[in-house]
Amino acid sequence: MEAVIQYNMEVKLEGLLNQRSEQELSKNNQLTTSKETGALEL
């Protein structure tokens, strides 16, 4: 039973990390886009 809980927590953690990195990526993409267009999109 312990192993299952451990596994679920790891999966959740990984999902959260993936979400965060996706958000970071889209933030970076917006920054690059704004540099190219010369307008700041916040």
CHARMM internal coordinates of N, CA and C (Angstrom, degrees):
IC EDIT
DIST 1 N 1 CA 1.4674
DIST 1 CA 1 C 1.5336
ANGL 1 N 1 CA 1 C 110.02
DIST 1 C 2 N 1.3103
ANGL 1 CA 1 C 2 N 117.17
DIHE 1 N 1 CA 1 C 2 N -42.75
DIST 2 N 2 CA 1.4644
ANGL 1 C 2 N 2 CA 121.46
DIHE 1 CA 1 C 2 N 2 CA 179.66
DIST 2 CA 2 C 1.5257
ANGL 2 N 2 CA 2 C 111.12
DIHE 1 C 2 N 2 CA 2 C -55.61
DIST 2 C 3 N 1.3210
ANGL 2 CA 2 C 3 N 115.54
DIHE 2 N 2 CA 2 C 3 N -44.27
DIST 3 N 3 CA 1.4606
ANGL 2 C 3 N 3 CA 120.21
DIHE 2 CA 2 C 3 N 3 CA -176.60
DIST 3 CA 3 C 1.5214
ANGL 3 N 3 CA 3 C 111.12
DIHE 2 C 3 N 3 CA 3 C -61.24
DIST 3 C 4 N 1.3213
ANGL 3 CA 3 C 4 N 116.22
DIHE 3 N 3 CA 3 C 4 N -38.42
DIST 4 N 4 CA 1.4676
ANGL 3 C 4 N 4 CA 120.15
DIHE 3 CA 3 C 4 N 4 CA -179.53
DIST 4 CA 4 C 1.5231
ANGL 4 N 4 CA 4 C 110.14
DIHE 3 C 4 N 4 CA 4 C -64.48
DIST 4 C 5 N 1.3247
ANGL 4 CA 4 C 5 N 116.06
DIHE 4 N 4 CA 4 C 5 N -45.08
DIST 5 N 5 CA 1.4689
ANGL 4 C 5 N 5 CA 120.34
DIHE 4 CA 4 C 5 N 5 CA 179.27
DIST 5 CA 5 C 1.5250
ANGL 5 N 5 CA 5 C 109.58
DIHE 4 C 5 N 5 CA 5 C -61.39
DIST 5 C 6 N 1.3299
ANGL 5 CA 5 C 6 N 115.79
DIHE 5 N 5 CA 5 C 6 N -45.89
DIST 6 N 6 CA 1.4649
ANGL 5 C 6 N 6 CA 121.11
DIHE 5 CA 5 C 6 N 6 CA 179.02
DIST 6 CA 6 C 1.5237
ANGL 6 N 6 CA 6 C 109.67
DIHE 5 C 6 N 6 CA 6 C -56.21
DIST 6 C 7 N 1.3345
ANGL 6 CA 6 C 7 N 115.88
DIHE 6 N 6 CA 6 C 7 N -46.68
DIST 7 N 7 CA 1.4626
ANGL 6 C 7 N 7 CA 120.99
DIHE 6 CA 6 C 7 N 7 CA -178.53
DIST 7 CA 7 C 1.5221
ANGL 7 N 7 CA 7 C 110.77
DIHE 6 C 7 N 7 CA 7 C -61.29
DIST 7 C 8 N 1.3319
ANGL 7 CA 7 C 8 N 116.55
DIHE 7 N 7 CA 7 C 8 N -46.16
DIST 8 N 8 CA 1.4659
ANGL 7 C 8 N 8 CA 120.71
DIHE 7 CA 7 C 8 N 8 CA 180.00
DIST 8 CA 8 C 1.5231
ANGL 8 N 8 CA 8 C 111.12
DIHE 7 C 8 N 8 CA 8 C -59.41
DIST 8 C 9 N 1.3294
ANGL 8 CA 8 C 9 N 116.62
DIHE 8 N 8 CA 8 C 9 N -41.02
DIST 9 N 9 CA 1.4600
ANGL 8 C 9 N 9 CA 119.82
DIHE 8 CA 8 C 9 N 9 CA -179.48
DIST 9 CA 9 C 1.5155
ANGL 9 N 9 CA 9 C 110.08
DIHE 8 C 9 N 9 CA 9 C -65.65
DIST 9 C 10 N 1.3300
ANGL 9 CA 9 C 10 N 116.95
DIHE 9 N 9 CA 9 C 10 N -40.21
DIST 10 N 10 CA 1.4628
ANGL 9 C 10 N 10 CA 120.31
DIHE 9 CA 9 C 10 N 10 CA 179.94
DIST 10 CA 10 C 1.5211
ANGL 10 N 10 CA 10 C 110.37
DIHE 9 C 10 N 10 CA 10 C -64.74
DIST 10 C 11 N 1.3269
ANGL 10 CA 10 C 11 N 116.25
DIHE 10 N 10 CA 10 C 11 N -41.14
DIST 11 N 11 CA 1.4640
ANGL 10 C 11 N 11 CA 119.95
DIHE 10 CA 10 C 11 N 11 CA 179.86
DIST 11 CA 11 C 1.5261
ANGL 11 N 11 CA 11 C 110.09
DIHE 10 C 11 N 11 CA 11 C -63.84
DIST 11 C 12 N 1.3365
ANGL 11 CA 11 C 12 N 115.84
DIHE 11 N 11 CA 11 C 12 N -43.76
DIST 12 N 12 CA 1.4685
ANGL 11 C 12 N 12 CA 119.90
DIHE 11 CA 11 C 12 N 12 CA 179.11
DIST 12 CA 12 C 1.5200
ANGL 12 N 12 CA 12 C 110.20
DIHE 11 C 12 N 12 CA 12 C -61.16
DIST 12 C 13 N 1.3323
ANGL 12 CA 12 C 13 N 115.78
DIHE 12 N 12 CA 12 C 13 N -45.50
DIST 13 N 13 CA 1.4630
ANGL 12 C 13 N 13 CA 120.90
DIHE 12 CA 12 C 13 N 13 CA 179.99
DIST 13 CA 13 C 1.5183
ANGL 13 N 13 CA 13 C 110.13
DIHE 12 C 13 N 13 CA 13 C -58.67
DIST 13 C 14 N 1.3207
ANGL 13 CA 13 C 14 N 115.92
DIHE 13 N 13 CA 13 C 14 N -46.33
DIST 14 N 14 CA 1.4555
ANGL 13 C 14 N 14 CA 120.58
DIHE 13 CA 13 C 14 N 14 CA -178.70
DIST 14 CA 14 C 1.5211
ANGL 14 N 14 CA 14 C 110.05
DIHE 13 C 14 N 14 CA 14 C -61.44
DIST 14 C 15 N 1.3122
ANGL 14 CA 14 C 15 N 116.48
DIHE 14 N 14 CA 14 C 15 N -41.15
DIST 15 N 15 CA 1.4570
ANGL 14 C 15 N 15 CA 121.23
DIHE 14 CA 14 C 15 N 15 CA 178.22
DIST 15 CA 15 C 1.5181
ANGL 15 N 15 CA 15 C 111.22
DIHE 14 C 15 N 15 CA 15 C -61.28
DIST 15 C 16 N 1.3345
ANGL 15 CA 15 C 16 N 115.85
DIHE 15 N 15 CA 15 C 16 N -42.83
DIST 16 N 16 CA 1.4646
ANGL 15 C 16 N 16 CA 119.91
DIHE 15 CA 15 C 16 N 16 CA 179.20
DIST 16 CA 16 C 1.5150
ANGL 16 N 16 CA 16 C 110.46
DIHE 15 C 16 N 16 CA 16 C -64.25
DIST 16 C 17 N 1.3306
ANGL 16 CA 16 C 17 N 116.44
DIHE 16 N 16 CA 16 C 17 N -42.64
DIST 17 N 17 CA 1.4632
ANGL 16 C 17 N 17 CA 120.13
DIHE 16 CA 16 C 17 N 17 CA 179.89
DIST 17 CA 17 C 1.5153
ANGL 17 N 17 CA 17 C 110.30
DIHE 16 C 17 N 17 CA 17 C -63.19
DIST 17 C 18 N 1.3272
ANGL 17 CA 17 C 18 N 116.53
DIHE 17 N 17 CA 17 C 18 N -41.83
DIST 18 N 18 CA 1.4595
ANGL 17 C 18 N 18 CA 120.15
DIHE 17 CA 17 C 18 N 18 CA 178.50
DIST 18 CA 18 C 1.5169
ANGL 18 N 18 CA 18 C 110.61
DIHE 17 C 18 N 18 CA 18 C -62.24
DIST 18 C 19 N 1.3246
ANGL 18 CA 18 C 19 N 116.84
DIHE 18 N 18 CA 18 C 19 N -42.86
DIST 19 N 19 CA 1.4667
ANGL 18 C 19 N 19 CA 121.11
DIHE 18 CA 18 C 19 N 19 CA 177.99
DIST 19 CA 19 C 1.5221
ANGL 19 N 19 CA 19 C 110.07
DIHE 18 C 19 N 19 CA 19 C -58.18
DIST 19 C 20 N 1.3286
ANGL 19 CA 19 C 20 N 115.16
DIHE 19 N 19 CA 19 C 20 N -46.87
DIST 20 N 20 CA 1.4645
ANGL 19 C 20 N 20 CA 119.69
DIHE 19 CA 19 C 20 N 20 CA -177.71
DIST 20 CA 20 C 1.5147
ANGL 20 N 20 CA 20 C 110.83
DIHE 19 C 20 N 20 CA 20 C -62.53
DIST 20 C 21 N 1.3323
ANGL 20 CA 20 C 21 N 117.03
DIHE 20 N 20 CA 20 C 21 N -45.19
DIST 21 N 21 CA 1.4557
ANGL 20 C 21 N 21 CA 118.64
DIHE 20 CA 20 C 21 N 21 CA -177.36
DIST 21 CA 21 C 1.5218
ANGL 21 N 21 CA 21 C 110.52
DIHE 20 C 21 N 21 CA 21 C -67.75
DIST 21 C 22 N 1.3347
ANGL 21 CA 21 C 22 N 117.20
DIHE 21 N 21 CA 21 C 22 N -32.06
DIST 22 N 22 CA 1.4640
ANGL 21 C 22 N 22 CA 119.51
DIHE 21 CA 21 C 22 N 22 CA 176.43
DIST 22 CA 22 C 1.5204
ANGL 22 N 22 CA 22 C 109.97
DIHE 21 C 22 N 22 CA 22 C -65.80
DIST 22 C 23 N 1.3298
ANGL 22 CA 22 C 23 N 116.60
DIHE 22 N 22 CA 22 C 23 N -40.85
DIST 23 N 23 CA 1.4639
ANGL 22 C 23 N 23 CA 120.67
DIHE 22 CA 22 C 23 N 23 CA 177.60
DIST 23 CA 23 C 1.5228
ANGL 23 N 23 CA 23 C 109.97
DIHE 22 C 23 N 23 CA 23 C -63.04
DIST 23 C 24 N 1.3320
ANGL 23 CA 23 C 24 N 116.31
DIHE 23 N 23 CA 23 C 24 N -43.87
DIST 24 N 24 CA 1.4648
ANGL 23 C 24 N 24 CA 120.46
DIHE 23 CA 23 C 24 N 24 CA 178.68
DIST 24 CA 24 C 1.5201
ANGL 24 N 24 CA 24 C 109.92
DIHE 23 C 24 N 24 CA 24 C -59.98
DIST 24 C 25 N 1.3295
ANGL 24 CA 24 C 25 N 115.76
DIHE 24 N 24 CA 24 C 25 N -43.71
DIST 25 N 25 CA 1.4615
ANGL 24 C 25 N 25 CA 120.43
DIHE 24 CA 24 C 25 N 25 CA -179.76
DIST 25 CA 25 C 1.5150
ANGL 25 N 25 CA 25 C 110.91
DIHE 24 C 25 N 25 CA 25 C -60.05
DIST 25 C 26 N 1.3241
ANGL 25 CA 25 C 26 N 116.94
DIHE 25 N 25 CA 25 C 26 N -47.33
DIST 26 N 26 CA 1.4635
ANGL 25 C 26 N 26 CA 119.41
DIHE 25 CA 25 C 26 N 26 CA -178.03
DIST 26 CA 26 C 1.5252
ANGL 26 N 26 CA 26 C 110.03
DIHE 25 C 26 N 26 CA 26 C -66.35
DIST 26 C 27 N 1.3397
ANGL 26 CA 26 C 27 N 116.78
DIHE 26 N 26 CA 26 C 27 N -34.02
DIST 27 N 27 CA 1.4596
ANGL 26 C 27 N 27 CA 119.86
DIHE 26 CA 26 C 27 N 27 CA 176.41
DIST 27 CA 27 C 1.5256
ANGL 27 N 27 CA 27 C 109.46
DIHE 26 C 27 N 27 CA 27 C -63.17
DIST 27 C 28 N 1.3374
ANGL 27 CA 27 C 28 N 115.85
DIHE 27 N 27 CA 27 C 28 N -46.44
DIST 28 N 28 CA 1.4582
ANGL 27 C 28 N 28 CA 120.58
DIHE 27 CA 27 C 28 N 28 CA 179.46
DIST 28 CA 28 C 1.5170
ANGL 28 N 28 CA 28 C 110.81
DIHE 27 C 28 N 28 CA 28 C -62.72
DIST 28 C 29 N 1.3148
ANGL 28 CA 28 C 29 N 117.02
DIHE 28 N 28 CA 28 C 29 N -39.78
DIST 29 N 29 CA 1.4596
ANGL 28 C 29 N 29 CA 120.92
DIHE 28 CA 28 C 29 N 29 CA 178.37
DIST 29 CA 29 C 1.5186
ANGL 29 N 29 CA 29 C 110.44
DIHE 28 C 29 N 29 CA 29 C -61.39
DIST 29 C 30 N 1.3170
ANGL 29 CA 29 C 30 N 117.16
DIHE 29 N 29 CA 29 C 30 N -42.36
DIST 30 N 30 CA 1.4628
ANGL 29 C 30 N 30 CA 121.00
DIHE 29 CA 29 C 30 N 30 CA 178.85
DIST 30 CA 30 C 1.5244
ANGL 30 N 30 CA 30 C 109.90
DIHE 29 C 30 N 30 CA 30 C -62.92
DIST 30 C 31 N 1.3321
ANGL 30 CA 30 C 31 N 116.35
DIHE 30 N 30 CA 30 C 31 N -40.26
DIST 31 N 31 CA 1.4614
ANGL 30 C 31 N 31 CA 120.10
DIHE 30 CA 30 C 31 N 31 CA 179.99
DIST 31 CA 31 C 1.5193
ANGL 31 N 31 CA 31 C 110.37
DIHE 30 C 31 N 31 CA 31 C -64.05
DIST 31 C 32 N 1.3287
ANGL 31 CA 31 C 32 N 116.81
DIHE 31 N 31 CA 31 C 32 N -45.05
DIST 32 N 32 CA 1.4641
ANGL 31 C 32 N 32 CA 119.70
DIHE 31 CA 31 C 32 N 32 CA 179.96
DIST 32 CA 32 C 1.5145
ANGL 32 N 32 CA 32 C 110.07
DIHE 31 C 32 N 32 CA 32 C -64.10
DIST 32 C 33 N 1.3137
ANGL 32 CA 32 C 33 N 116.39
DIHE 32 N 32 CA 32 C 33 N -42.43
DIST 33 N 33 CA 1.4659
ANGL 32 C 33 N 33 CA 120.06
DIHE 32 CA 32 C 33 N 33 CA 179.39
DIST 33 CA 33 C 1.5166
ANGL 33 N 33 CA 33 C 110.05
DIHE 32 C 33 N 33 CA 33 C -60.51
DIST 33 C 34 N 1.3186
ANGL 33 CA 33 C 34 N 116.59
DIHE 33 N 33 CA 33 C 34 N -44.52
DIST 34 N 34 CA 1.4631
ANGL 33 C 34 N 34 CA 119.66
DIHE 33 CA 33 C 34 N 34 CA -177.23
DIST 34 CA 34 C 1.5293
ANGL 34 N 34 CA 34 C 110.24
DIHE 33 C 34 N 34 CA 34 C -66.24
DIST 34 C 35 N 1.3283
ANGL 34 CA 34 C 35 N 117.54
DIHE 34 N 34 CA 34 C 35 N -35.02
DIST 35 N 35 CA 1.4663
ANGL 34 C 35 N 35 CA 120.02
DIHE 34 CA 34 C 35 N 35 CA 177.00
DIST 35 CA 35 C 1.5177
ANGL 35 N 35 CA 35 C 109.77
DIHE 34 C 35 N 35 CA 35 C -63.40
DIST 35 C 36 N 1.3256
ANGL 35 CA 35 C 36 N 115.91
DIHE 35 N 35 CA 35 C 36 N -41.87
DIST 36 N 36 CA 1.4625
ANGL 35 C 36 N 36 CA 120.25
DIHE 35 CA 35 C 36 N 36 CA -178.55
DIST 36 CA 36 C 1.5242
ANGL 36 N 36 CA 36 C 111.04
DIHE 35 C 36 N 36 CA 36 C -65.87
DIST 36 C 37 N 1.3162
ANGL 36 CA 36 C 37 N 116.96
DIHE 36 N 36 CA 36 C 37 N -41.48
DIST 37 N 37 CA 1.4642
ANGL 36 C 37 N 37 CA 120.10
DIHE 36 CA 36 C 37 N 37 CA -177.50
DIST 37 CA 37 C 1.5219
ANGL 37 N 37 CA 37 C 110.84
DIHE 36 C 37 N 37 CA 37 C -84.00
DIST 37 C 38 N 1.3296
ANGL 37 CA 37 C 38 N 116.73
DIHE 37 N 37 CA 37 C 38 N -20.38
DIST 38 N 38 CA 1.4510
ANGL 37 C 38 N 38 CA 120.58
DIHE 37 CA 37 C 38 N 38 CA -179.78
DIST 38 CA 38 C 1.5138
ANGL 38 N 38 CA 38 C 112.65
DIHE 37 C 38 N 38 CA 38 C 84.58
DIST 38 C 39 N 1.3211
ANGL 38 CA 38 C 39 N 117.54
DIHE 38 N 38 CA 38 C 39 N 8.11
DIST 39 N 39 CA 1.4648
ANGL 38 C 39 N 39 CA 121.12
DIHE 38 CA 38 C 39 N 39 CA 178.98
DIST 39 CA 39 C 1.5255
ANGL 39 N 39 CA 39 C 108.52
DIHE 38 C 39 N 39 CA 39 C -118.49
DIST 39 C 40 N 1.3125
ANGL 39 CA 39 C 40 N 116.86
DIHE 39 N 39 CA 39 C 40 N 140.55
DIST 40 N 40 CA 1.4586
ANGL 39 C 40 N 40 CA 120.79
DIHE 39 CA 39 C 40 N 40 CA 179.70
DIST 40 CA 40 C 1.5169
ANGL 40 N 40 CA 40 C 110.81
DIHE 39 C 40 N 40 CA 40 C -87.44
DIST 40 C 41 N 1.3281
ANGL 40 CA 40 C 41 N 115.90
DIHE 40 N 40 CA 40 C 41 N 123.41
DIST 41 N 41 CA 1.4715
ANGL 40 C 41 N 41 CA 120.50
DIHE 40 CA 40 C 41 N 41 CA 176.10
DIST 41 CA 41 C 1.5134
ANGL 41 N 41 CA 41 C 107.18
DIHE 40 C 41 N 41 CA 41 C -110.68
DIST 41 C 42 N 1.3059
ANGL 41 CA 41 C 42 N 116.67
DIHE 41 N 41 CA 41 C 42 N 108.26
DIST 42 N 42 CA 1.4637
ANGL 41 C 42 N 42 CA 119.28
DIHE 41 CA 41 C 42 N 42 CA -178.91
DIST 42 CA 42 C 1.5170
ANGL 42 N 42 CA 42 C 110.51
DIHE 41 C 42 N 42 CA 42 C -107.21
END
COOR INIT
IC SEED 1 N 1 CA 1 C
IC BUILD
